[in-house]
């Protein structure tokens, strides 16, 4: 099973403002994110995302999508047989909040890590480099060193 971070969907769907150039790193992330979303929609693999990350996606995409498009996107993700939606228990989130200073990450990202550990998930699709510092986690896709 591969955990899905919110930024995969943000990079896949967010479009830069017209006339604004984007860095090679962002171009690479956007291209990779689109490939990942295509895999999620076409393959019969196992993926998961928590309600927290799903909420982050909705909060950001609501600014660029119509309500109909956003509803279609969310319902498509929720009904995708390859994607398990994981609920977050209050104590896990409290634990994540307590580890913010220790990990130097926000509680939403820490909760993803704790959920991964709890569910024995070793891989995450993400562009957040902070996950690379966590033990026992493999970040996918591997970003070229020249873009980091």
FIMAR-369660 format. One line per field, with one value per residue: x negated, y, z negated of N, C-alpha, C in turn; residue in one letter. Coordinates in steps of 0.05 Angstrom, whole numbers, plus 5000, padded with zeros to 4 digits. Last residue first. Example, Ala and Ser with C-alpha at 12.3 -4.5 7.8 and 13.67 -1.06 7.14 Angstrom:
% FIMAR-369660
n_c1 = c(4743  4736)
n_c2 = c(4955  4886)
n_c3 = c(4858  4844)
ca_c1 = c(4727  4754)
ca_c2 = c(4979  4910)
ca_c3 = c(4857  4844)
c_c1 = c(4742  4736)
c_c2 = c(5001  4934)
c_c3 = c(4843  4844)
res = c(S  A)
***
This chain:
% FIMAR-369660
n_c1 = c(4672  4656  4612  4634  4701  4743  4777  4847  4835  4798  4804  4787  4755  4752  4752  4732  4768  4807  4788  4802  4860  4884  4905  4928  4894  4886  4900  4946  4969  5005  4973  4942  4982  4999  4952  4951  4999  4986  4947  4979  5011  4975  4913  4847  4806  4807  4812  4856  4897  4916  4967  4995  4994  5025  5073  5081  5088  5134  5174  5159  5177  5192  5172  5195  5161  5167  5186  5238  5262  5296  5262  5250  5301  5315  5276  5290  5343  5335  5304  5342  5381  5354  5295  5230  5198  5212  5215  5164  5154  5193  5184  5133  5146  5180  5143  5112  5153  5169  5113  5106  5076  5076  5059  5080  5097  5095  5121  5119  5066  5041  5057  5031  4978  4976  4984  4937  4898  4912  4905  4850  4828  4844  4818  4765  4762  4813  4855  4880  4942  4979  5031  5013  5012  5061  5069  5068  5020  5007  5051  5042  4994  5005  5027  5001  5019  4983  4991  4983)
n_c2 = c(5390  5383  5349  5300  5285  5251  5193  5201  5172  5154  5108  5104  5092  5157  5219  5251  5252  5287  5336  5343  5330  5303  5235  5174  5129  5065  5032  5017  4997  5028  5059  5086  5117  5147  5177  5206  5235  5266  5298  5330  5354  5382  5399  5390  5378  5337  5366  5398  5358  5320  5334  5326  5269  5259  5278  5241  5195  5209  5211  5176  5185  5139  5131  5104  5071  5062  5028  5043  5106  5138  5181  5201  5217  5254  5293  5306  5323  5368  5399  5408  5436  5481  5491  5503  5536  5533  5480  5461  5469  5437  5387  5375  5373  5329  5289  5291  5274  5224  5196  5147  5094  5041  4987  4980  4976  5039  5087  5125  5122  5137  5191  5210  5203  5239  5287  5288  5295  5347  5376  5368  5394  5446  5455  5454  5495  5545  5582  5647  5672  5673  5655  5619  5546  5503  5443  5387  5364  5390  5370  5316  5315  5338  5299  5234  5169  5108  5045  4976)
n_c3 = c(5118  5170  5170  5154  5171  5125  5131  5116  5052  4997  4948  4880  4835  4805  4840  4878  4919  4904  4923  4976  5006  5046  5044  5031  4989  4958  4916  4867  4819  4793  4760  4798  4822  4779  4772  4820  4815  4770  4791  4824  4785  4752  4786  4759  4723  4686  4637  4648  4656  4622  4605  4652  4653  4608  4627  4668  4637  4609  4650  4710  4775  4828  4895  4952  5004  5071  5110  5119  5110  5081  5067  5118  5136  5098  5111  5166  5160  5127  5163  5203  5174  5157  5196  5170  5139  5087  5074  5067  5012  4986  5010  4988  4933  4933  4944  4898  4862  4878  4914  4963  5001  5050  5088  5158  5212  5248  5259  5218  5203  5251  5253  5208  5227  5270  5242  5212  5251  5268  5220  5210  5255  5245  5197  5216  5252  5235  5280  5298  5314  5354  5310  5252  5254  5228  5192  5200  5183  5135  5105  5105  5075  5026  4993  5003  4997  4987  5014  5000)
ca_c1 = c(4677  4680  4608  4618  4673  4737  4751  4825  4838  4813  4793  4806  4772  4743  4766  4717  4743  4812  4786  4776  4849  4862  4904  4925  4912  4882  4872  4943  4946  5015  4994  4929  4966  5017  4961  4929  4995  5008  4939  4959  5023  4989  4940  4867  4804  4803  4792  4830  4891  4890  4945  4991  4981  4997  5061  5076  5066  5109  5166  5169  5156  5200  5167  5196  5174  5160  5158  5233  5241  5307  5275  5229  5285  5330  5276  5263  5337  5351  5293  5317  5388  5365  5323  5249  5193  5206  5240  5176  5139  5189  5209  5137  5126  5191  5165  5100  5139  5188  5129  5104  5093  5068  5070  5060  5111  5084  5121  5144  5087  5037  5066  5060  4987  4972  5004  4963  4899  4912  4931  4870  4823  4852  4847  4773  4760  4786  4851  4862  4923  4956  5022  5026  5000  5049  5065  5091  5033  4990  5047  5065  4996  4991  5044  5000  5021  4998  4976  5000)
ca_c2 = c(5393  5398  5377  5316  5288  5276  5204  5193  5168  5176  5112  5114  5071  5130  5201  5250  5237  5259  5330  5331  5342  5321  5262  5192  5152  5084  5041  5028  4984  5010  5043  5067  5098  5129  5159  5188  5217  5246  5278  5313  5339  5359  5405  5386  5402  5330  5345  5410  5379  5315  5333  5353  5284  5250  5291  5269  5195  5205  5235  5177  5191  5158  5124  5129  5068  5081  5026  5018  5091  5114  5166  5191  5198  5230  5281  5297  5300  5346  5391  5394  5411  5462  5496  5486  5535  5559  5495  5459  5483  5466  5401  5377  5393  5356  5294  5299  5299  5246  5200  5175  5104  5067  4995  4979  4963  5014  5066  5121  5117  5110  5173  5211  5189  5210  5279  5286  5270  5325  5375  5358  5365  5433  5455  5436  5468  5533  5565  5624  5668  5691  5660  5642  5573  5514  5472  5403  5354  5394  5399  5326  5301  5354  5319  5260  5192  5131  5070  5000)
ca_c3 = c(5089  5165  5180  5135  5179  5139  5122  5133  5081  5011  4975  4900  4846  4808  4821  4853  4923  4899  4894  4970  4982  5054  5033  5054  4991  4980  4918  4894  4832  4813  4748  4779  4838  4792  4750  4813  4837  4768  4771  4836  4806  4741  4776  4780  4740  4714  4640  4642  4676  4635  4585  4643  4674  4608  4604  4675  4657  4595  4635  4683  4756  4808  4867  4937  4978  5051  5104  5104  5124  5092  5046  5101  5151  5100  5085  5158  5177  5118  5137  5209  5188  5137  5191  5183  5168  5097  5075  5094  5032  4979  5015  5017  4943  4926  4963  4924  4858  4880  4890  4956  4979  5040  5063  5136  5190  5238  5279  5232  5183  5240  5274  5208  5203  5274  5262  5198  5236  5287  5233  5191  5251  5270  5197  5194  5262  5234  5256  5303  5292  5356  5338  5264  5249  5251  5191  5209  5207  5159  5109  5119  5101  5047  5006  4990  5015  4975  5016  5000)
c_c1 = c(4666  4685  4633  4615  4658  4707  4744  4799  4853  4812  4811  4791  4792  4764  4756  4729  4727  4787  4791  4772  4823  4850  4881  4927  4907  4903  4867  4915  4943  4993  5005  4950  4953  5002  4981  4938  4973  5006  4961  4949  5003  5003  4954  4894  4823  4799  4786  4808  4863  4882  4918  4968  4975  4981  5031  5064  5060  5085  5139  5158  5169  5178  5176  5193  5173  5176  5149  5204  5234  5287  5285  5241  5263  5315  5292  5264  5310  5345  5308  5304  5363  5371  5332  5277  5213  5202  5236  5202  5152  5173  5206  5162  5130  5172  5177  5122  5127  5175  5149  5121  5086  5085  5058  5074  5090  5101  5112  5145  5113  5060  5063  5071  5018  4982  5001  4985  4926  4914  4932  4897  4844  4850  4857  4804  4769  4786  4823  4859  4906  4936  4999  5014  5015  5036  5051  5087  5054  5004  5030  5063  5019  4991  5031  5016  5021  4997  4994  4982)
c_c2 = c(5419  5404  5394  5345  5307  5277  5228  5205  5193  5171  5132  5117  5081  5112  5172  5231  5234  5242  5301  5324  5328  5336  5277  5220  5167  5106  5062  5040  4991  4995  5022  5048  5077  5108  5139  5168  5197  5226  5257  5291  5320  5342  5379  5394  5401  5354  5339  5390  5391  5337  5330  5354  5313  5265  5283  5284  5224  5205  5232  5201  5193  5162  5147  5121  5095  5076  5043  5014  5066  5097  5139  5173  5185  5208  5255  5282  5289  5321  5367  5383  5395  5436  5475  5496  5518  5559  5523  5474  5483  5482  5431  5393  5397  5378  5322  5305  5309  5273  5223  5179  5133  5074  5022  4988  4958  5002  5039  5097  5111  5103  5144  5192  5188  5194  5249  5277  5266  5298  5352  5356  5354  5403  5441  5433  5448  5505  5552  5608  5643  5687  5680  5646  5595  5541  5482  5433  5374  5386  5404  5356  5313  5341  5333  5280  5217  5154  5093  5025)
c_c3 = c(5079  5136  5176  5144  5161  5146  5139  5122  5092  5040  4989  4926  4867  4820  4826  4833  4898  4903  4888  4940  4974  5030  5047  5042  5017  4981  4940  4896  4861  4829  4767  4767  4820  4809  4761  4792  4831  4791  4769  4816  4819  4763  4768  4768  4764  4733  4670  4647  4672  4654  4597  4623  4666  4630  4602  4651  4664  4613  4621  4669  4728  4788  4848  4907  4963  5025  5080  5097  5107  5107  5056  5079  5135  5115  5085  5132  5170  5134  5126  5184  5193  5150  5170  5178  5184  5128  5087  5096  5060  4999  5009  5023  4973  4936  4958  4944  4884  4877  4895  4931  4975  5016  5054  5110  5168  5216  5268  5250  5196  5220  5264  5230  5203  5251  5268  5218  5222  5272  5253  5204  5232  5266  5222  5195  5241  5246  5258  5277  5298  5335  5338  5292  5263  5244  5216  5208  5218  5185  5133  5124  5117  5074  5029  5006  4999  4995  5005  5000)
res = c(X  X  X  X  X  X  X  X  X  X  X  X  X  X  X  X  X  X  X  X  X  X  X  X  X  X  X  X  X  X  X  X  X  X  X  X  X  X  X  X  X  X  X  X  X  X  X  X  X  X  X  X  X  X  X  X  X  X  X  X  X  X  X  X  X  X  X  X  X  X  X  X  X  X  X  X  X  X  X  X  X  X  X  X  X  X  X  X  X  X  X  X  X  X  X  X  X  X  X  X  X  X  X  X  X  X  X  X  X  X  X  X  X  X  X  X  X  X  X  X  X  X  X  X  X  X  X  X  X  X  X  X  X  X  X  X  X  X  X  X  X  X  X  X  X  X  X  X)
***
